[in-house]
Every structure is written in structure tokens, then in C-alpha cells.
């Protein structure tokens, strides 16, 4: 059986990525910060093990941002 692969991109398509394997965890959360940027009552996240993600396009566009400590 082949390894699971999932791909995605940012809203404008400048950055594309691929993750492989099984998700490490999934969660639904509702912190004030995340509800604010998404304009939704809850948010979902799926986390994959470190090293399972590859940037396939646009690595030069990646940056980090943290509005508050721990959100980066």
C-alpha cells in the first residue's frame, strides 16, 4: 500500500505544500485570537509529525508571525 499524501496551498496559490503519512492529531479549538482571524466560532487543525511536510512551491515567500507568544 502506498503512503498517504495530502497537498494544499495558500489562498493566492503562491505557496504549495505536501504532507505525507498519517496525522498525529486533530483538534477543534475556540481561542479568541483564532476566532478573530477566521471570523468563525471554532477552528479545526490537523497536525502531522515533524518532517512530514514539504514545500513544493514558493518557499521564498514563507515568513513567521506571532501576534501573541505561542501563536507562531
Residue pairs with C-beta under 8 A, 6 or more apart in sequence:
3 20
3 21
4 20
4 21
4 22
5 18
5 19
5 20
6 18
6 19
6 20
7 16
7 17
7 18
7 19
7 56
8 16
8 17
9 15
9 16
9 17
9 57
10 16
10 58
14 57
14 58
14 61
15 55
15 57
15 58
15 59
15 61
15 62
16 55
16 56
16 57
16 58
17 53
17 54
17 55
17 56
18 53
18 54
18 56
19 48
19 52
19 53
19 54
20 52
20 54
21 48
21 49
21 52
22 48
23 46
23 47
23 48
24 47
24 48
24 49
25 46
25 47
26 44
26 45
26 46
26 47
27 44
27 45
27 47
28 42
28 43
28 44
28 45
29 42
29 43
29 44
29 45
30 41
30 42
30 43
33 67
33 68
33 71
34 43
34 71
35 41
35 42
35 43
55 62
64 72
65 72
66 72
